[in-house]
Amino acid sequence: ILDGYYGDTSRMYFAGKPSIEAKRLCDVTKEALNIGIQQAKPGNTIGDIGYAIEQYVKPFHYSLVRDFCGHGTGKIFHDEPNVPHFGRRGEGPIIKEGMVFTIEPMVNVGSWQVNVSKFDGWTTTTKDKSLSAQYEHTLGITSTGCEIFTA
């Protein structure tokens, strides 16, 4: 049960009243998504997105999950290109008009490592039981930048 909306501009929902750390983690993760989106334009690379996200998150001493990434969407849901949330500027596929993909950083307070449930093969928790947050948008690349389809 979601019992609270906290903050005028965040549009974040929490189960119960969040701790200061949980709210901060969500704020950082949401901004990391926005920073990644700013790099999603023709001529940049997929690595530019991951690099920008990683550089933003690092000073908070949070980690970025490496087992999951954004992805292309097309005839199949999880398609190429993979869109990691860490990386090097100038590496990876060049972003071109017409591409459609997700950016979905998953940020942890502790280690980047996660466990995937053996029961359902989907439910994921942090290996060290630390807090984690994830935000996601699907976007299409235009001639001048991108359009967010899930806004």
C-alpha positions as CSV (number, residue, x, y, z in Angstrom):
1,I,0.0,0.0,0.0
2,L,1.4,3.3,-1.0
3,D,0.5,5.7,1.8
4,G,2.4,8.8,1.0
5,Y,3.5,11.3,-1.6
6,Y,6.4,13.4,-0.3
7,G,7.6,16.5,-2.0
8,D,5.9,18.9,-4.3
9,T,8.0,18.2,-7.5
10,S,9.3,14.7,-7.0
11,R,6.2,12.6,-7.7
12,M,7.8,9.8,-5.8
13,Y,5.7,7.4,-3.8
14,F,6.9,5.4,-0.9
15,A,5.5,2.6,1.2
16,G,5.3,4.5,4.5
17,K,7.3,7.6,5.4
18,P,10.8,7.3,3.9
19,S,13.9,7.8,5.9
20,I,16.1,10.7,5.0
21,E,18.6,8.3,3.4
22,A,15.8,6.6,1.3
23,K,14.5,10.0,0.1
24,R,18.1,11.2,-0.8
25,L,18.8,7.9,-2.7
26,C,15.6,8.4,-4.7
27,D,16.4,12.0,-5.4
28,V,19.9,11.1,-6.6
29,T,18.6,8.2,-8.7
30,K,15.9,10.4,-10.4
31,E,18.4,13.1,-11.2
32,A,20.9,10.4,-12.5
33,L,18.1,9.4,-15.0
34,N,17.6,13.0,-16.0
35,I,21.4,13.5,-16.6
36,G,21.5,10.4,-18.7
37,I,18.6,11.6,-20.8
38,Q,20.4,14.8,-21.5
39,Q,23.1,12.7,-23.3
40,A,20.6,10.9,-25.5
41,K,21.0,12.8,-28.7
42,P,22.3,12.1,-32.2
43,G,26.1,11.9,-32.4
44,N,26.7,11.0,-28.8
45,T,27.4,7.4,-27.8
46,I,25.7,5.0,-25.5
47,G,28.9,5.3,-23.4
48,D,28.2,9.0,-23.0
49,I,25.0,8.2,-21.2
50,G,26.6,5.7,-18.8
51,Y,29.5,8.0,-18.1
52,A,27.3,11.0,-17.3
53,I,25.2,8.9,-14.9
54,E,28.3,7.4,-13.2
55,Q,30.0,10.7,-12.7
56,Y,26.9,12.2,-11.1
57,V,26.4,9.2,-8.7
58,K,30.0,8.8,-7.6
59,P,30.3,11.8,-5.3
60,F,27.3,10.4,-3.2
61,H,29.3,7.2,-2.6
62,Y,26.5,5.2,-4.1
63,S,27.0,2.3,-6.5
64,L,25.3,1.5,-9.9
65,V,24.0,-2.0,-10.4
66,R,26.0,-3.7,-13.2
67,D,23.8,-6.7,-13.8
68,F,20.9,-4.8,-15.3
69,C,20.9,-2.0,-17.9
70,G,18.7,0.0,-20.1
71,H,17.9,-1.6,-23.5
72,G,16.5,-1.0,-26.9
73,T,12.8,-1.6,-27.6
74,G,11.5,-2.8,-30.9
75,K,10.1,-6.0,-32.2
76,I,11.3,-7.6,-29.0
77,F,11.2,-5.8,-25.7
78,H,14.7,-6.2,-24.4
79,D,16.6,-5.4,-27.6
80,E,19.9,-3.9,-28.6
81,P,21.5,-1.6,-27.7
82,N,22.3,-2.4,-24.1
83,V,22.4,0.9,-22.2
84,P,24.7,0.5,-19.2
85,H,24.6,3.2,-16.4
86,F,28.3,3.4,-16.1
87,G,30.9,3.6,-18.8
88,R,33.4,5.7,-20.8
89,R,32.7,8.7,-22.9
90,G,32.8,8.0,-26.6
91,E,32.4,4.3,-26.4
92,G,29.6,2.0,-27.6
93,P,27.1,2.5,-30.4
94,I,26.6,5.9,-31.8
95,I,23.1,7.3,-31.0
96,K,21.1,8.0,-34.2
97,E,17.8,9.5,-35.0
98,G,15.0,6.9,-34.8
99,M,16.5,4.8,-32.1
100,V,14.2,3.8,-29.2
101,F,15.6,2.7,-25.9
102,T,15.3,2.9,-22.1
103,I,17.5,4.5,-19.6
104,E,16.9,3.0,-16.1
105,P,19.6,3.5,-13.6
106,M,19.5,1.3,-10.5
107,V,21.4,2.9,-7.7
108,N,22.4,1.3,-4.4
109,V,23.5,2.7,-1.1
110,G,26.0,-0.2,-0.6
111,S,27.5,-2.6,-3.1
112,W,26.4,-2.8,-6.7
113,Q,25.9,-6.6,-6.4
114,V,22.4,-8.1,-6.5
115,N,20.7,-11.4,-5.9
116,V,17.9,-12.6,-8.3
117,S,15.3,-14.8,-6.7
118,K,15.6,-18.5,-7.5
119,F,11.9,-18.7,-6.8
120,D,10.6,-16.5,-9.6
121,G,13.8,-15.5,-11.5
122,W,12.8,-11.9,-11.4
123,T,12.6,-10.4,-7.8
124,T,15.9,-8.7,-7.1
125,T,17.5,-7.6,-3.9
126,T,20.8,-6.1,-3.1
127,K,23.4,-8.7,-2.0
128,D,24.3,-6.6,1.1
129,K,20.6,-5.8,1.9
130,S,21.2,-2.1,1.4
131,L,18.7,0.3,-0.1
132,S,18.2,0.5,-3.8
133,A,16.2,2.8,-6.1
134,Q,15.5,2.7,-9.8
135,Y,13.9,5.2,-12.2
136,E,13.2,4.5,-15.9
137,H,12.1,6.2,-19.1
138,T,11.7,5.0,-22.6
139,L,12.7,7.5,-25.2
140,G,13.0,8.0,-28.9
141,I,15.8,9.8,-30.5
142,T,14.8,12.8,-32.7
143,S,17.0,14.9,-35.0
144,T,17.7,17.4,-32.1
145,G,17.6,15.2,-29.0
146,C,15.0,12.9,-27.7
147,E,11.3,12.5,-26.9
148,I,10.4,10.8,-23.6
149,F,7.6,8.4,-24.3
150,T,6.9,7.5,-20.7
151,A,6.7,11.1,-19.3
